[in-house]
Amino acid sequence: MPATIIMGGQWGDEGKGKLTDTLAASADIVVRANGGANAGHTVQTDQGVFKLHLIPSGILNPRCLSVVGAGVVIDPKLMLEEMDHLVERGIALDRLRISERAHVVLPYHPMLDGLEEAERLEGSIGTTLRGNGPAYSDKVSRRGIRVGDLIDSPVLRDRLSQELPRWNRILTNVYDAEPIDFEMLSEQLDGYGERLRPYVADTEPRIADALALGETIIVECAQGAMLDIDYGTYPFVTSSSTTAAGACQGAGVPPTQVERVLGVFKAYSTRVGAGPLPTELQ
């Protein structure tokens, strides 16, 4: 069976998580396609309420493979905290997979996010300060560190030795902030990579095989269409593509293999942070 994409039609908070959880009950694979820990999907089950930020809602279905796709930016510290919380509540993680192509939110990304937002003053765009914007900036400027690098210590140290000096120059010269120590950062990230290694995989061939076998795939988008980097209320947008087209790219699903796109709306519009909101009352 071709894939189903679930996306928000407004500025996020439309209730996508609830719909995804309902459809995930009969799905073989649920893929998270974009965004980072700035997303929040609340799911209610017999085991209680779960608030997920990085891990797909399908993790609550014991027969479903949950994939964090290449289009997601992952803060490894927050990912591990979310994983630990699920385990504490009795949720198994043996069917969790993280794309080796997903990019990593590094400790200096949230720092820069906050410093840049403070610099904007009244022009604030309402970032969540999770570091996603700087992480996506590194990705498109081809400076990013991917999950596949994170789990390979020699490669990680080599990549950090190339990129950290530049970020330290920005922190110290532009923002008068403290530089980040290379050895401390490398050791910290090594620890994260060691714990995440069992879950990292080349996920795209697995998705291609599932499509060929007719398995049911749900692609879960974060945020909403009006926050899309290209088609949203720019510049008050997120840093990733939140549309169905972006979902295909971020999940590794060919557009020709999408059977339906479910746009989720709520009865009245709300948005978090700065930016225009039609029908806003003063």
NUGUVEX-403415 format. One line per field, with one value per atom (N, C-alpha, C): atom name; chain; y, x, z; residue number from 0. Coordinates in steps of 0.02 Angstrom, whole numbers. Layout:
a [CA:...] .
c [A:...] .
py [Y:...] .
px [X:...] .
pz [Z:...] .
k [NUM:...] .
***
This chain:
a [N:CA:C:N:CA:C:N:CA:C:N:CA:C:N:CA:C:N:CA:C:N:CA:C:N:CA:C:N:CA:C:N:CA:C:N:CA:C:N:CA:C:N:CA:C:N:CA:C:N:CA:C:N:CA:C:N:CA:C:N:CA:C:N:CA:C:N:CA:C:N:CA:C:N:CA:C:N:CA:C:N:CA:C:N:CA:C:N:CA:C:N:CA:C:N:CA:C:N:CA:C:N:CA:C:N:CA:C:N:CA:C:N:CA:C:N:CA:C:N:CA:C:N:CA:C:N:CA:C:N:CA:C:N:CA:C:N:CA:C:N:CA:C:N:CA:C:N:CA:C:N:CA:C:N:CA:C:N:CA:C:N:CA:C:N:CA:C:N:CA:C:N:CA:C:N:CA:C:N:CA:C:N:CA:C:N:CA:C:N:CA:C:N:CA:C:N:CA:C:N:CA:C:N:CA:C:N:CA:C:N:CA:C:N:CA:C:N:CA:C:N:CA:C:N:CA:C:N:CA:C:N:CA:C:N:CA:C:N:CA:C:N:CA:C:N:CA:C:N:CA:C:N:CA:C:N:CA:C:N:CA:C:N:CA:C:N:CA:C:N:CA:C:N:CA:C:N:CA:C:N:CA:C:N:CA:C:N:CA:C:N:CA:C:N:CA:C:N:CA:C:N:CA:C:N:CA:C:N:CA:C:N:CA:C:N:CA:C:N:CA:C:N:CA:C:N:CA:C:N:CA:C:N:CA:C:N:CA:C:N:CA:C:N:CA:C:N:CA:C:N:CA:C:N:CA:C:N:CA:C:N:CA:C:N:CA:C:N:CA:C:N:CA:C:N:CA:C:N:CA:C:N:CA:C:N:CA:C:N:CA:C:N:CA:C:N:CA:C:N:CA:C:N:CA:C:N:CA:C:N:CA:C:N:CA:C:N:CA:C:N:CA:C:N:CA:C:N:CA:C:N:CA:C:N:CA:C:N:CA:C:N:CA:C:N:CA:C:N:CA:C:N:CA:C:N:CA:C:N:CA:C:N:CA:C:N:CA:C:N:CA:C:N:CA:C:N:CA:C:N:CA:C:N:CA:C:N:CA:C:N:CA:C:N:CA:C:N:CA:C:N:CA:C:N:CA:C:N:CA:C:N:CA:C:N:CA:C:N:CA:C:N:CA:C:N:CA:C:N:CA:C:N:CA:C:N:CA:C:N:CA:C:N:CA:C:N:CA:C:N:CA:C:N:CA:C:N:CA:C:N:CA:C:N:CA:C:N:CA:C:N:CA:C:N:CA:C:N:CA:C:N:CA:C:N:CA:C:N:CA:C:N:CA:C:N:CA:C:N:CA:C:N:CA:C:N:CA:C:N:CA:C:N:CA:C:N:CA:C:N:CA:C:N:CA:C:N:CA:C:N:CA:C:N:CA:C:N:CA:C:N:CA:C:N:CA:C:N:CA:C:N:CA:C:N:CA:C:N:CA:C:N:CA:C:N:CA:C:N:CA:C:N:CA:C:N:CA:C:N:CA:C:N:CA:C:N:CA:C:N:CA:C:N:CA:C:N:CA:C:N:CA:C:N:CA:C:N:CA:C:N:CA:C:N:CA:C:N:CA:C:N:CA:C:N:CA:C:N:CA:C:N:CA:C:N:CA:C:N:CA:C:N:CA:C:N:CA:C:N:CA:C:N:CA:C:N:CA:C:N:CA:C:N:CA:C:N:CA:C:N:CA:C:N:CA:C:N:CA:C:N:CA:C:N:CA:C:N:CA:C:N:CA:C:N:CA:C:N:CA:C:N:CA:C:N:CA:C:N:CA:C:N:CA:C:N:CA:C:N:CA:C:N:CA:C:N:CA:C:N:CA:C:N:CA:C:N:CA:C:N:CA:C:N:CA:C:N:CA:C:N:CA:C:N:CA:C:N:CA:C:N:CA:C:N:CA:C:N:CA:C:N:CA:C:N:CA:C:N:CA:C:N:CA:C:N:CA:C:N:CA:C:N:CA:C:N:CA:C:N:CA:C:N:CA:C:N:CA:C:N:CA:C:N:CA:C:N:CA:C:N:CA:C:N:CA:C:N:CA:C:N:CA:C:N:CA:C:N:CA:C:N:CA:C:N:CA:C:N:CA:C:N:CA:C:N:CA:C:N:CA:C:N:CA:C:N:CA:C:N:CA:C:N:CA:C:N:CA:C:N:CA:C:N:CA:C] .
c [A:A:A:A:A:A:A:A:A:A:A:A:A:A:A:A:A:A:A:A:A:A:A:A:A:A:A:A:A:A:A:A:A:A:A:A:A:A:A:A:A:A:A:A:A:A:A:A:A:A:A:A:A:A:A:A:A:A:A:A:A:A:A:A:A:A:A:A:A:A:A:A:A:A:A:A:A:A:A:A:A:A:A:A:A:A:A:A:A:A:A:A:A:A:A:A:A:A:A:A:A:A:A:A:A:A:A:A:A:A:A:A:A:A:A:A:A:A:A:A:A:A:A:A:A:A:A:A:A:A:A:A:A:A:A:A:A:A:A:A:A:A:A:A:A:A:A:A:A:A:A:A:A:A:A:A:A:A:A:A:A:A:A:A:A:A:A:A:A:A:A:A:A:A:A:A:A:A:A:A:A:A:A:A:A:A:A:A:A:A:A:A:A:A:A:A:A:A:A:A:A:A:A:A:A:A:A:A:A:A:A:A:A:A:A:A:A:A:A:A:A:A:A:A:A:A:A:A:A:A:A:A:A:A:A:A:A:A:A:A:A:A:A:A:A:A:A:A:A:A:A:A:A:A:A:A:A:A:A:A:A:A:A:A:A:A:A:A:A:A:A:A:A:A:A:A:A:A:A:A:A:A:A:A:A:A:A:A:A:A:A:A:A:A:A:A:A:A:A:A:A:A:A:A:A:A:A:A:A:A:A:A:A:A:A:A:A:A:A:A:A:A:A:A:A:A:A:A:A:A:A:A:A:A:A:A:A:A:A:A:A:A:A:A:A:A:A:A:A:A:A:A:A:A:A:A:A:A:A:A:A:A:A:A:A:A:A:A:A:A:A:A:A:A:A:A:A:A:A:A:A:A:A:A:A:A:A:A:A:A:A:A:A:A:A:A:A:A:A:A:A:A:A:A:A:A:A:A:A:A:A:A:A:A:A:A:A:A:A:A:A:A:A:A:A:A:A:A:A:A:A:A:A:A:A:A:A:A:A:A:A:A:A:A:A:A:A:A:A:A:A:A:A:A:A:A:A:A:A:A:A:A:A:A:A:A:A:A:A:A:A:A:A:A:A:A:A:A:A:A:A:A:A:A:A:A:A:A:A:A:A:A:A:A:A:A:A:A:A:A:A:A:A:A:A:A:A:A:A:A:A:A:A:A:A:A:A:A:A:A:A:A:A:A:A:A:A:A:A:A:A:A:A:A:A:A:A:A:A:A:A:A:A:A:A:A:A:A:A:A:A:A:A:A:A:A:A:A:A:A:A:A:A:A:A:A:A:A:A:A:A:A:A:A:A:A:A:A:A:A:A:A:A:A:A:A:A:A:A:A:A:A:A:A:A:A:A:A:A:A:A:A:A:A:A:A:A:A:A:A:A:A:A:A:A:A:A:A:A:A:A:A:A:A:A:A:A:A:A:A:A:A:A:A:A:A:A:A:A:A:A:A:A:A:A:A:A:A:A:A:A:A:A:A:A:A:A:A:A:A:A:A:A:A:A:A:A:A:A:A:A:A:A:A:A:A:A:A:A:A:A:A:A:A:A:A:A:A:A:A:A:A:A:A:A:A:A:A:A:A:A:A:A:A:A:A:A:A:A:A:A:A:A:A:A:A:A:A:A:A:A:A:A:A:A:A:A:A:A:A:A:A:A:A:A:A:A:A:A:A:A:A:A:A:A:A:A:A:A:A:A:A:A:A:A:A:A:A:A:A:A:A:A:A:A:A:A:A:A:A:A:A:A:A:A:A:A:A:A:A:A:A:A:A:A:A:A:A:A:A:A:A:A:A:A:A:A:A:A:A:A:A:A:A:A:A:A:A:A:A:A:A:A:A:A:A:A:A:A:A:A:A:A:A:A:A:A:A:A:A:A:A:A:A:A:A:A:A:A:A:A:A:A:A:A:A] .
py [-60:0:62:111:174:211:261:296:347:362:416:469:532:587:624:638:678:743:799:864:914:965:1018:1069:1094:1142:1214:1224:1292:1307:1329:1348:1297:1235:1184:1179:1131:1120:1104:1071:1054:988:949:883:826:837:786:722:731:673:624:651:608:567:600:564:513:533:487:425:436:380:333:361:320:277:308:271:224:242:201:133:129:65:9:27:-24:-15:25:38:-9:-18:-57:-12:49:96:166:203:274:312:361:399:472:497:569:602:655:680:743:786:852:880:937:972:941:963:938:936:951:948:1007:1052:1106:1081:1021:991:960:954:921:885:818:778:743:760:731:673:615:555:524:506:476:403:358:286:258:192:160:166:178:185:257:302:371:419:479:531:532:533:536:600:637:697:684:678:660:721:728:785:763:707:684:615:573:503:499:463:457:426:445:420:344:315:243:202:234:198:166:191:164:102:85:24:-28:-82:-130:-168:-165:-201:-153:-89:-38:-17:-11:15:91:124:197:223:268:292:368:391:462:476:512:518:567:568:609:683:703:773:803:762:785:807:859:878:854:817:781:809:831:847:782:754:687:684:738:739:734:773:772:706:679:614:560:558:507:516:578:591:565:577:553:477:446:373:344:374:350:356:410:421:367:350:298:230:214:151:148:203:205:191:207:197:132:90:23:18:68:66:40:-14:-43:-2:2:41:-2:-67:-112:-100:-64:-50:24:56:125:126:164:173:248:268:337:339:380:384:410:376:399:465:485:547:608:596:651:693:758:803:811:829:833:906:919:984:980:1020:1019:1071:1065:1110:1184:1201:1272:1298:1254:1277:1313:1285:1323:1388:1388:1450:1504:1486:1534:1554:1506:1521:1576:1570:1620:1687:1686:1748:1785:1748:1779:1807:1771:1795:1858:1861:1920:1980:1968:2021:2052:2013:2039:2090:2089:2135:2132:2188:2189:2149:2129:2089:2015:1995:1924:1883:1824:1781:1727:1725:1677:1608:1602:1536:1501:1435:1397:1390:1417:1416:1345:1299:1230:1219:1269:1262:1233:1225:1195:1238:1304:1349:1347:1357:1351:1282:1229:1161:1154:1179:1176:1222:1278:1322:1286:1249:1209:1156:1127:1075:1102:1158:1183:1216:1237:1264:1210:1147:1088:1086:1112:1111:1065:1035:997:932:908:843:797:740:695:640:606:552:498:485:437:457:523:548:541:552:552:484:430:364:336:376:356:405:387:433:468:432:467:517:498:544:604:592:647:697:673:718:758:725:760:815:799:849:907:891:944:989:959:998:1047:1031:1076:1131:1114:1160:1200:1171:1206:1272:1275:1339:1397:1383:1436:1460:1412:1432:1467:1447:1481:1553:1563:1632:1675:1646:1683:1697:1647:1656:1709:1709:1755:1824:1827:1891:1929:1893:1926:1937:1886:1889:1896:1899:1906:1851:1791:1734:1688:1641:1595:1543:1525:1472:1404:1356:1287:1246:1208:1168:1106:1095:1041:973:960:895:879:929:918:902:940:929:860:843:779:721:726:673:667:724:725:692:711:684:611:590:519:477:503:467:461:515:513:462:465:421:348:333:264:237:278:256:252:295:296:245:221:178:119:84:26:43:107:126:159:172:207:158:176:131:170:135:161:148:194:181:184:220:230:164:119:54:14:19:-17:10:76:106:86:86:65:-7:-51:-121:-127:-87:-90:-68:-17:6:-49:-81:-135:-194:-205:-262:-243:-180:-159:-146:-134:-120:-50:-40:24:72:130:180:245:272:338:385:442:493:550:565:613:678:733:798:836:880:925:994:1034:1102:1102:1154:1158:1195:1193:1221:1295:1332:1404:1421:1370:1380:1353:1333:1306:1358:1337:1383:1419:1388:1418:1450:1417:1438:1466:1471:1497:1573:1600:1673:1697:1692:1710:1783:1800:1758:1724:1730:1700:1627:1587:1518:1473:1408:1362:1352:1310:1303:1243:1208:1148:1154:1108:1105:1064:1094:1061:1036:1040:1019:945:920:851:838:888:880:873:913:908:842:816:752:696:697:646:650:711:720:698:720:706:634:600:530:480:501:454:415:446:414:449:414:445:473:533:562:516:475:429:374:366:313:340:402:431:421:386:373:430:460:515:560:623:673:697:688:710:775:829:894:902:918:923:997:1014:1082:1082:1137:1145:1201:1204:1248:1322:1341:1410:1411:1464:1467:1494:1464:1491:1483:1523:1513:1533:1500:1513:1557:1606:1649:1708:1740:1801:1785:1837:1829:1845:1855:1874:1817:1835:1786:1817:1797:1823:1813:1861:1862:1874:1893:1906:1965:1958:2011:2048:2113:2153:2169] .
px [42:0:44:30:68:61:103:108:52:39:-7:34:25:59:9:28:-14:22:-9:23:-26:0:-41:-58:-119:-140:-136:-116:-113:-43:-39:25:47:28:44:-10:-2:-50:-120:-125:-191:-218:-177:-198:-174:-117:-90:-72:-45:-23:-79:-138:-196:-215:-217:-234:-180:-117:-62:-66:-80:-84:-141:-197:-254:-236:-204:-186:-127:-83:-25:-44:-104:-127:-129:-136:-138:-81:-31:25:83:123:185:244:244:298:269:294:279:345:348:410:400:443:445:488:463:495:536:519:550:551:583:583:630:623:665:626:659:627:579:574:525:454:448:381:357:292:263:200:202:143:118:57:28:-18:-5:-44:-70:-134:-164:-181:-157:-170:-195:-205:-225:-171:-109:-53:-45:-87:-83:-67:-47:-32:43:62:132:143:194:212:278:274:332:358:423:453:494:528:571:551:527:512:441:433:367:314:252:196:189:214:208:245:288:326:280:218:171:135:146:119:175:170:225:242:198:213:236:241:255:329:361:429:425:460:460:527:523:584:588:646:662:700:668:694:752:780:838:823:760:743:738:746:741:809:810:872:865:915:909:957:930:971:981:1042:1051:1036:1048:1033:958:920:847:818:847:825:833:891:904:858:844:798:729:707:641:639:692:696:694:732:734:665:630:563:515:519:475:490:554:573:547:553:529:454:418:345:326:375:361:356:380:378:445:442:503:528:593:623:656:642:675:654:600:577:585:633:650:712:709:766:776:840:857:899:880:918:988:1037:1106:1117:1070:1076:1046:1010:982:1038:1027:1078:1071:1128:1132:1129:1087:1088:1143:1195:1252:1244:1281:1271:1277:1317:1323:1264:1224:1166:1114:1092:1045:1075:1140:1173:1166:1182:1178:1106:1060:989:967:986:967:1000:1065:1101:1074:1059:1031:962:921:854:856:902:909:932:972:998:943:891:837:793:793:754:680:652:581:565:617:606:608:599:601:553:576:532:499:513:479:508:574:605:596:596:589:655:710:777:804:780:804:866:886:945:931:868:851:872:860:878:952:996:1068:1088:1055:1071:1053:993:974:1019:1041:1088:1152:1178:1238:1226:1167:1150:1154:1120:1117:1183:1224:1290:1343:1320:1363:1417:1399:1443:1417:1360:1326:1361:1345:1368:1307:1311:1253:1258:1202:1200:1251:1262:1312:1382:1395:1459:1463:1406:1403:1423:1406:1420:1488:1526:1593:1643:1675:1716:1771:1811:1863:1834:1780:1747:1719:1689:1661:1714:1771:1825:1851:1856:1879:1831:1766:1716:1714:1719:1719:1780:1837:1898:1893:1851:1841:1790:1737:1682:1683:1707:1704:1744:1804:1840:1800:1764:1723:1669:1634:1581:1609:1667:1698:1717:1739:1755:1692:1636:1573:1551:1555:1534:1575:1641:1685:1688:1693:1704:1639:1586:1522:1480:1476:1430:1465:1531:1570:1551:1541:1523:1584:1578:1633:1638:1699:1708:1693:1681:1667:1731:1746:1806:1799:1847:1844:1841:1885:1889:1826:1800:1739:1680:1675:1620:1627:1687:1699:1681:1701:1687:1611:1578:1506:1470:1488:1454:1470:1531:1549:1502:1487:1442:1373:1349:1283:1283:1335:1339:1341:1376:1381:1312:1271:1204:1156:1164:1117:1135:1197:1221:1175:1148:1105:1042:1023:960:971:1033:1049:1053:1023:1021:1015:1027:1014:940:898:826:791:820:785:775:824:811:756:752:699:631:626:562:546:596:586:561:591:570:498:481:413:361:378:333:325:380:377:335:335:297:225:207:138:123:174:163:133:100:67:117:126:174:138:149:123:182:179:230:203:237:214:253:218:251:247:295:293:270:247:222:163:158:102:122:78:94:111:79:91:157:193:260:313:294:342:394:456:511:501:468:456:387:336:267:230:264:233:238:221:220:291:334:405:413:459:511:489:424:400:381:431:420:471:463:513:568:616:675:672:616:610:547:542:483:429:371:318:261:270:218:226:179:183:246:266:327:387:390:444:443:383:377:408:397:428:504:529:602:631:599:626:619:569:557:590:606:633:580:522:466:456:459:448:377:368:301:252:277:233:206:234:212:167:143:97:25:-13:-83:-128:-116:-159:-120:-142:-115:-173:-166:-218:-196:-230:-216:-260:-229:-265:-276:-339:-357:-396:-395:-440:-489:-541:-598:-579:-530:-508:-432:-403:-331:-296:-240:-194:-123:-78:-8:34:90:136:193:213:268:246:294:280:253:230:208:135:114:45:-4:-64:-117:-182:-207:-271:-326:-370:-427:-405:-342:-319:-357:-379:-414:-367:-372:-331:-370] .
pz [0:0:0:-44:-44:23:32:96:105:169:188:225:206:239:282:344:389:403:384:392:421:453:480:426:427:377:400:463:490:518:580:610:663:654:704:757:802:857:832:774:747:773:804:827:784:749:705:743:804:843:857:872:886:825:767:705:687:694:680:724:788:834:815:793:773:712:662:602:614:661:675:705:732:761:709:645:593:543:561:515:527:475:482:498:471:483:491:541:548:544:499:488:507:548:562:509:476:416:424:472:474:545:551:615:666:728:782:846:901:966:977:928:933:922:895:884:949:955:1014:994:997:980:1043:1063:1123:1104:1133:1117:1182:1182:1241:1226:1269:1261:1328:1329:1391:1445:1423:1470:1494:1470:1491:1434:1451:1402:1389:1325:1305:1264:1281:1244:1209:1143:1102:1064:1062:1027:967:972:918:892:936:918:888:832:801:847:836:876:871:817:807:859:899:950:1001:1007:1055:1029:966:936:934:972:978:914:864:801:746:762:711:715:657:654:654:700:704:679:629:596:603:626:626:561:515:448:440:380:365:369:363:365:434:486:555:580:622:657:729:753:816:868:924:982:1019:1019:1048:1123:1158:1230:1241:1204:1211:1185:1132:1106:1159:1191:1242:1303:1321:1377:1360:1298:1277:1275:1252:1250:1321:1366:1435:1468:1453:1482:1457:1393:1366:1398:1406:1437:1509:1545:1615:1618:1565:1564:1529:1517:1491:1416:1379:1305:1279:1240:1211:1152:1144:1091:1037:1038:991:919:909:841:823:855:839:794:740:696:681:679:665:602:554:491:504:475:482:445:404:366:403:457:495:525:530:556:632:663:736:758:808:843:895:886:930:986:1041:1098:1081:1030:1014:972:944:905:948:1005:1047:1073:1088:1110:1057:995:940:926:933:924:971:1035:1084:1072:1055:1043:982:929:869:882:920:935:977:1026:1068:1027:977:934:891:877:835:871:937:978:958:933:916:853:817:757:770:833:852:810:788:748:790:855:899:897:888:887:955:954:1016:1053:1024:1055:1064:1022:1025:982:944:902:833:816:751:692:698:644:627:677:663:638:661:637:563:544:474:432:460:424:409:459:447:393:394:345:274:261:192:171:219:202:200:207:202:256:315:372:428:417:470:487:547:570:573:541:537:589:598:648:632:567:547:570:572:598:674:706:779:808:773:800:778:742:719:749:804:843:803:763:724:674:642:595:632:689:729:749:774:794:735:678:618:597:598:579:629:693:744:737:722:714:656:607:550:566:603:612:677:731:795:796:767:768:738:684:653:701:733:779:840:863:920:902:841:819:820:798:798:870:913:982:1017:1007:1044:1012:945:912:899:885:869:931:974:1031:1098:1098:1160:1210:1184:1226:1235:1281:1295:1240:1220:1170:1200:1156:1178:1173:1225:1227:1183:1139:1091:1125:1173:1204:1244:1280:1318:1272:1217:1170:1137:1116:1084:1130:1193:1241:1254:1259:1270:1212:1151:1092:1082:1099:1095:1138:1198:1243:1214:1183:1151:1094:1053:996:1016:1070:1094:1113:1145:1165:1106:1058:1001:947:946:892:877:926:909:870:871:839:770:753:691:633:576:519:454:400:333:320:340:343:275:228:164:126:122:89:124:189:226:206:198:177:105:62:-8:-11:29:31:55:106:133:81:42:-11:-64:-81:-131:-107:-42:-13:2:-9:4:77:118:188:197:253:268:301:270:295:308:368:386:392:358:364:406:460:510:503:487:481:547:558:615:592:640:627:577:535:489:426:376:310:313:359:363:397:419:447:400:340:292:273:266:252:185:137:71:64:90:77:137:193:254:257:316:326:341:291:297:316:361:392:457:474:536:524:508:488:525:515:541:489:504:460:414:414:371:328:281:238:273:284:322:277:212:165:147:107:85:44:4:-36:10:63:111:149:160:194:153:88:45:48:45:47:114:168:234:256:230:250:204:142:93:58:47:12:-56:-112:-177:-182:-212:-219:-254:-300:-337:-293:-233:-187:-132:-140:-90:-113:-73:-91:-71:-13:10:57:58:105:148:213:260:292:275:307:368:424:488:504:519:537:602:637:695:680:720:705:705:745:745:744:716:707:768:784:835:808:835:819:880:888:943:917:957:937:895:863:826:756:721:653:643:581:566:579:600:611:586:528:503:555:561:607:679:691:759:789:851:885:933:934:979:1043] .
k [0:0:0:1:1:1:2:2:2:3:3:3:4:4:4:5:5:5:6:6:6:7:7:7:8:8:8:9:9:9:10:10:10:11:11:11:12:12:12:13:13:13:14:14:14:15:15:15:16:16:16:17:17:17:18:18:18:19:19:19:20:20:20:21:21:21:22:22:22:23:23:23:24:24:24:25:25:25:26:26:26:27:27:27:28:28:28:29:29:29:30:30:30:31:31:31:32:32:32:33:33:33:34:34:34:35:35:35:36:36:36:37:37:37:38:38:38:39:39:39:40:40:40:41:41:41:42:42:42:43:43:43:44:44:44:45:45:45:46:46:46:47:47:47:48:48:48:49:49:49:50:50:50:51:51:51:52:52:52:53:53:53:54:54:54:55:55:55:56:56:56:57:57:57:58:58:58:59:59:59:60:60:60:61:61:61:62:62:62:63:63:63:64:64:64:65:65:65:66:66:66:67:67:67:68:68:68:69:69:69:70:70:70:71:71:71:72:72:72:73:73:73:74:74:74:75:75:75:76:76:76:77:77:77:78:78:78:79:79:79:80:80:80:81:81:81:82:82:82:83:83:83:84:84:84:85:85:85:86:86:86:87:87:87:88:88:88:89:89:89:90:90:90:91:91:91:92:92:92:93:93:93:94:94:94:95:95:95:96:96:96:97:97:97:98:98:98:99:99:99:100:100:100:101:101:101:102:102:102:103:103:103:104:104:104:105:105:105:106:106:106:107:107:107:108:108:108:109:109:109:110:110:110:111:111:111:112:112:112:113:113:113:114:114:114:115:115:115:116:116:116:117:117:117:118:118:118:119:119:119:120:120:120:121:121:121:122:122:122:123:123:123:124:124:124:125:125:125:126:126:126:127:127:127:128:128:128:129:129:129:130:130:130:131:131:131:132:132:132:133:133:133:134:134:134:135:135:135:136:136:136:137:137:137:138:138:138:139:139:139:140:140:140:141:141:141:142:142:142:143:143:143:144:144:144:145:145:145:146:146:146:147:147:147:148:148:148:149:149:149:150:150:150:151:151:151:152:152:152:153:153:153:154:154:154:155:155:155:156:156:156:157:157:157:158:158:158:159:159:159:160:160:160:161:161:161:162:162:162:163:163:163:164:164:164:165:165:165:166:166:166:167:167:167:168:168:168:169:169:169:170:170:170:171:171:171:172:172:172:173:173:173:174:174:174:175:175:175:176:176:176:177:177:177:178:178:178:179:179:179:180:180:180:181:181:181:182:182:182:183:183:183:184:184:184:185:185:185:186:186:186:187:187:187:188:188:188:189:189:189:190:190:190:191:191:191:192:192:192:193:193:193:194:194:194:195:195:195:196:196:196:197:197:197:198:198:198:199:199:199:200:200:200:201:201:201:202:202:202:203:203:203:204:204:204:205:205:205:206:206:206:207:207:207:208:208:208:209:209:209:210:210:210:211:211:211:212:212:212:213:213:213:214:214:214:215:215:215:216:216:216:217:217:217:218:218:218:219:219:219:220:220:220:221:221:221:222:222:222:223:223:223:224:224:224:225:225:225:226:226:226:227:227:227:228:228:228:229:229:229:230:230:230:231:231:231:232:232:232:233:233:233:234:234:234:235:235:235:236:236:236:237:237:237:238:238:238:239:239:239:240:240:240:241:241:241:242:242:242:243:243:243:244:244:244:245:245:245:246:246:246:247:247:247:248:248:248:249:249:249:250:250:250:251:251:251:252:252:252:253:253:253:254:254:254:255:255:255:256:256:256:257:257:257:258:258:258:259:259:259:260:260:260:261:261:261:262:262:262:263:263:263:264:264:264:265:265:265:266:266:266:267:267:267:268:268:268:269:269:269:270:270:270:271:271:271:272:272:272:273:273:273:274:274:274:275:275:275:276:276:276:277:277:277:278:278:278:279:279:279:280:280:280:281:281:281] .
***
